[in-house]
Amino acid sequence: MDAKQWITAFSSEVGVEPPTDEEIEILLDLAGVAAHASERIAAPLTCWLAARADLAPADALALAHRMADTAQGD
């Protein structure tokens, strides 16, 4: 099973639509920002927190970029 098949199957099991290709790219970017601004473990947990907060992926990515930019200024 490839990643797309896994995501589609998991989405079906939990009763939600799978992410669009655009949402997938944004979520991968979000995970990348979190991992590079902190530690690798921050990537999946940041995505989980964004979903739990009901943030759109693009809004979560914008927030992550702001946080990363602030952290670099410290």
C-alpha positions in Angstrom: 0.0 0.0 0.0 1.4 3.4 -0.9 0.9 6.6 1.0 -2.0 7.8 -1.0 -3.8 4.5 -0.6 -3.1 4.6 3.2 -4.4 8.1 3.5 -7.5 7.3 1.5 -8.2 4.1 3.6 -7.5 5.8 6.9 -9.8 8.7 5.9 -12.5 6.3 5.1 -12.1 4.5 8.4 -12.4 7.7 10.4 -15.2 9.1 8.3 -13.6 12.2 6.7 -12.6 13.1 3.2 -8.9 12.6 2.4 -6.8 15.7 1.9 -6.5 17.2 -1.5 -3.1 17.2 -3.3 -2.8 20.9 -2.4 -3.6 20.2 1.3 -1.1 17.3 1.3 1.7 19.7 0.1 0.8 22.3 2.7 0.7 19.7 5.5 4.1 18.4 4.4 5.4 21.9 4.4 3.9 22.4 7.9 5.6 19.3 9.2 8.9 20.4 7.6 8.7 23.9 9.3 8.0 22.3 12.6 10.7 19.7 12.4 13.4 22.3 11.3 12.4 24.9 13.8 12.4 22.4 16.7 12.9 18.7 16.7 11.7 15.9 14.4 9.0 14.9 16.8 7.3 18.3 16.4 6.3 17.5 12.8 3.4 15.0 13.4 2.4 16.6 16.6 2.1 20.0 15.1 -0.1 18.6 12.3 -2.2 16.9 15.0 -2.5 20.1 17.0 -3.6 22.1 13.9 -6.3 19.5 13.2 -7.4 19.5 16.8 -7.6 23.3 16.7 -9.6 23.1 13.5 -7.1 25.2 11.7 -7.0 25.1 7.9 -3.7 23.7 6.7 -2.7 27.0 5.1 -3.5 28.9 8.3 -1.5 26.4 10.4 1.5 26.8 8.0 1.4 30.6 8.2 1.4 30.3 12.0 4.3 27.9 11.9 6.3 30.2 9.6 5.6 33.1 12.0 6.8 31.1 15.0 9.9 29.8 13.2 10.8 33.4 12.1 10.4 34.6 15.6 12.5 31.7 17.0 15.3 32.6 14.5 15.3 36.1 15.8 16.0 35.0 19.3 
